[in-house]
């Protein structure tokens, strides 16, 4: 069961890696935020009623934090460069440095920070 909590907790990161265009689309982003809020509330309920491993249940709080960080970085990127960032995670071709910095910032702030906060 712990593996499922971790996999669900990394859902925004997985979207960032494989389907970043879903995070750019307003409709899919709202669906993702709703899903993250459900996971967050589920985590609070599981902690309150002592269901599951309490050290792993907190991983369900991570996607909401990651999505908020992504949204803030995305808005900032769009205001500065007037375009969507390109996914530089799976590509080995030259990309603009702004896109690489966006990806690195998301990995540090959107993945590393939530792991640090809930741990």
N, C-alpha and C positions, 0 to 999 in steps of 0.2 A: 504494500500500500504506500510505503514511503516513496517509492519510485514514481508513482502516479502523482503524488503531491509535487515532487520536483519537476516532473514533465509539465504539469499544468502551470507551475510557477514560472517556467521559462517560455511560456506560450508567446509572449510579445517578442522575445528574442528570436524565437523560431520564425515568426512572421517577418521580422526584420531580415533574417537570413534568406528566406526562401520566397516570400511574397510581399516584398516591401511596397509594391504598388497598392496593395490593400490598405496599408497604413496611410497612403496619400489620398485615397478615395474617402470622401466625407461619410458616405453611407456605411462602408465597411469599418471605418474607424469608430463610428458610433456603436456599431454592433460589437466591436472589440471592447470598447469602454464599458458597455452594458455587461458583457461577459466577465470583464475584470472586476466590476462592482459585485457581481454575483459571487465570484470566487472570494473576494475580500470579505463579504458578509458571511459566506460559508465558513471561512477561516475563523472569524470571530465567534460564530455559533459553535464550531467544533472545539474551540479553546474553552468557551464557557461551559459546555456540557462534557468536556474531557473525552472527546472522541478522537481516536487516532493518536499518533505519536506527536506530542506537543512541539517537539523540536522540528518536525517536518511540516506540520500543519501551517506554520507561519510562512512557509514558502508560497502559499496561496495569496499572500498579500503582495508579492513581488510584481505580478503583471500590471497592477494598477499604477504602481510607482513608475515602472518602465514606460508605460503608455503616456503618463503625464510628462516624463522627461523627453520622450520622443516628440510629443506635441509641441513642447516649448522649443526644442532644438529645431524642429521643422518650421515653425512660425518664424523664428529668428533667421533661419537660412533663407526662407522665401522672401522676407523683407529685405535682406541684404542683396541676394543674387537674383531675385525675381524668377526663380525656376525651382523645380523639384530636384533634390539631390539624387545622384545615381548610386546604386548599390555597388560598392567596391569590394564586398566580401568575397564573392566567388569569381571575380574577374581578375585576370592577370595582365590586362592591357593597361596602358597609361590612361589615367583618369585625372580630371582637374584636382588640384590639391585641396580645394574646398570640400569636395566630396569625400576625400580620404579623411580629412579632419572631422567632418560630420560623422562618418562611420566610427572613427576612434572615440569621439566624444560620446556617442551613443553607447559604445561598448563599456567605457569607463563609468559614465554617469547613469546610463539606462540599464545596465546589467550588473556592473560591479557595485554601484551604490545600493541598489535594493538588496543584494545579497549581504552586503555589510550591515545594512540597517536591520534586517530581520534576523540576522545570525546572533 
